[in-house]
């Protein structure tokens, strides 16, 4: 499966953005999707994970209540809606799947090394 993230941009603190992760080559019905971000000079970190089955959804503590992940089966796309954005949310955002058809988020879903398919990132900048 190939992934492409889009929707980033420059937004003021408190603002809103919706990121998209469009998939091609296979159906997202078979994959859990992880959202990650990487700020300059910082390690890549997990933001959210959405399972393809069982309804499992997970968030990093600092985005819980502000970010919402969802899936559009018809368009084979996963979205990350980001509300009340803060300066510390500034980063390049990536979506990813594990190497094989793995429909469930793992308990330790934030482990970057578990993911093999990465889309090109999209930059989110939160600044006044």
C-alpha positions in Angstrom: 0.0 0.0 0.0 1.2 3.5 -0.8 0.3 6.4 1.4 0.2 10.1 0.8 -0.4 12.7 3.6 -1.7 16.1 2.8 -3.5 19.1 4.3 -0.8 20.7 6.3 -0.3 24.4 6.4 0.3 27.5 8.6 -2.4 28.2 11.2 -2.7 30.4 14.2 -2.8 29.0 17.8 -6.3 27.8 18.5 -6.9 27.0 14.8 -8.0 23.9 12.9 -6.5 21.7 10.2 -7.6 18.4 8.7 -4.9 16.1 7.4 -5.6 13.4 4.9 -3.8 10.1 4.4 -4.8 8.8 1.0 -4.0 5.1 0.2 -3.5 3.4 -3.1 -2.5 -0.1 -4.2 -4.5 -1.8 -1.5 -7.6 -1.3 0.7 -7.2 0.4 4.1 -9.7 -2.2 5.3 -6.7 -4.4 6.0 -4.4 -1.9 7.8 -4.2 0.0 11.0 -3.0 3.5 10.2 -0.6 5.3 12.5 -0.2 9.1 12.5 3.2 10.4 13.5 4.9 13.7 13.7 8.5 14.9 13.8 9.6 18.4 14.9 13.0 19.7 14.0 15.8 18.1 16.1 13.2 15.8 17.8 12.4 12.2 17.4 9.4 11.0 15.5 6.5 10.4 17.8 3.2 8.7 17.6 0.1 10.9 17.5 -2.8 8.5 16.8 -3.6 5.0 15.6 -6.8 3.8 14.1 -7.6 0.1 13.6 -9.3 -1.2 10.5 -11.3 -3.6 12.7 -12.7 -3.6 16.2 -13.0 0.2 16.3 -9.7 0.7 18.1 -8.6 4.3 18.3 -5.6 5.6 20.3 -4.1 9.1 20.9 -1.0 10.6 22.4 -2.0 12.1 25.7 -1.2 15.6 24.7 -3.6 15.6 21.7 -6.4 13.6 23.4 -9.6 15.7 23.2 -8.1 18.0 20.5 -7.4 15.6 17.6 -9.8 13.1 16.0 -8.9 10.4 13.7 -11.5 8.9 11.3 -11.7 6.7 8.2 -13.5 7.1 4.9 -13.8 3.7 3.3 -15.3 5.0 0.1 -12.3 7.2 -0.5 -9.7 4.8 1.0 -8.5 7.7 3.2 -7.9 8.3 6.9 -8.3 11.8 8.3 -6.7 13.5 11.3 -8.7 16.5 12.4 -6.8 18.8 14.7 -8.5 21.4 16.8 -7.2 24.0 19.2 -3.8 23.7 17.7 -0.8 24.8 19.8 2.7 25.9 18.9 4.0 22.6 20.2 2.0 20.8 17.5 4.3 22.2 14.9 5.9 19.3 13.0 6.0 17.3 9.8 3.1 14.8 10.0 3.3 11.3 8.5 0.9 8.4 8.1 2.2 4.8 8.1 1.2 1.2 8.2 3.1 -1.9 9.3 4.7 -4.0 6.5 2.0 -6.6 6.1 -1.8 -6.5 6.3 -2.1 -5.7 10.0 -5.6 -4.4 10.8 -5.2 -3.7 14.5 -3.2 -1.1 16.3 -0.7 -2.8 18.6 -0.7 -2.2 22.3 2.5 -0.2 21.8 1.3 1.5 18.7 3.7 4.4 19.0 6.8 2.3 18.2 8.2 3.9 15.0 10.2 0.8 14.1 7.0 -1.3 13.8 5.9 0.7 10.7 7.3 0.0 7.3 5.2 1.9 4.9 5.5 5.7 5.3 3.8 8.4 3.2 5.5 11.6 2.4 4.9 14.0 5.3 2.9 17.2 5.4 4.1 20.2 7.3 2.0 21.8 10.1 3.1 25.1 11.5 1.2 26.7 14.3 2.3 30.3 14.8 0.8 33.8 15.2 
